[in-house]
Amino acid sequence: MKTIMVVDDELSILEKVKSFLKDEDLEIITVENNRKALEFISQDSEDNLGLILIDTELPESKTPAFFSMKPQSKMNIDTSKKEDFLQKPFTKDELRNFIMKKLD
């Protein structure tokens, strides 16, 4: 089972993600801010995380989105690749497909 961390200050978004992914073989960890995300990572091994989705905006716009990153690649983060972003709002299928592509 893969573990996904979702970081977003909107509780409704966190609940939506959990609801959309409840039938997938994934453990979903939700946190409301970056500080809590860092606390979780420091208490647990970030190697246990398959993917982190972070609330942000699309590059060169004010459009809300999730940025996806693999925890092990934190030294080589490139926020210019549009394929690493999932624009909000998103559908259940868009979220699922985005996550599965990133986990492969």
N, C-alpha and C positions, 0 to 999 in steps of 0.2 A: 504494500500500500504506500503510495506517494503522499507526502505532506506538502500542502500549499499554505503559505502565509499571505493574508490579505490585509493591507494597511490602508485604512480610510477613516476619516473623521465623521463620516455620515453613517450612523448606525443602520439606517434603512438600506444602504448599499451593502453593508456587511451581511445583513439578514437576507438580502436578495441573493447574494453569492452563495451563502450556505444553502438556501432553499433550492436554487438552481442546480447545485452539485450534490444534493443529498443522496441521489441514487448512484453516484459514481464511486468507484473504488479509490476514494481520496479522503485523507484527513484534512479538514479545513480549520486553520487557526486564524482567528480574526483579532485584530488589534486596532485601537482607535488613533494611534499616533506613532511617530517614529521612535520616540523614547521607549514606549512599551515594546515595540518590535526589537529594539536593541537589547532591552532587558531580557526578553524571551531568548534571543539568540545567545546572550552571554550565559544564561542558565542552562540552556540545552545546546547541543552541538548543532551548528548550522548545517553540518553534513546531513542531518536528518531531514532537511528541507529540500524538496525537489524544485520549488519555484516560489518566488516572492512577487506579489502584485502590489504596486505602490501607487496610491492616488497622486495624480499629477495632471499636467496639461499636455496636449499634443505639441510637438515642436512647431514653433513659429505661429502659434494660434492660442486662443484662450479656451479651446474646446477641452472639457474634462475627459480624462482617460486613465486607464491603468497602464503603468509601465511594468514590463515583466523582466525579471532578472533571475539568473541562476545564482544562488548564494556563492558558489565556488568561483564565479567569474567576477567578483566585485572589484578586482584590480583592473579589469579591462572593460568597464562599462562604457558603452557607446549609446548615448541617448538620441542619436540622429537617425537611427534606423526605424522607419515607420512601422515595420513589421513587428517591432517589440512593444507596440502600443495597441490597446483595445479601447476604442472610443466609447464613451458613455453617451447616452444609455445604450445598453446592449441587450440582446435577447439571450435566452437560455442556450440556444444552439451556438450563437456567436461566442459566448463565454466558454462553453464546453470545447468547441473546436479550437479556439485560441489556446486554451490550457493544454489540450492534448498535443497540439503541434509543438508547444514549447517544452513539454516533458519528453518528447521523443528525441 
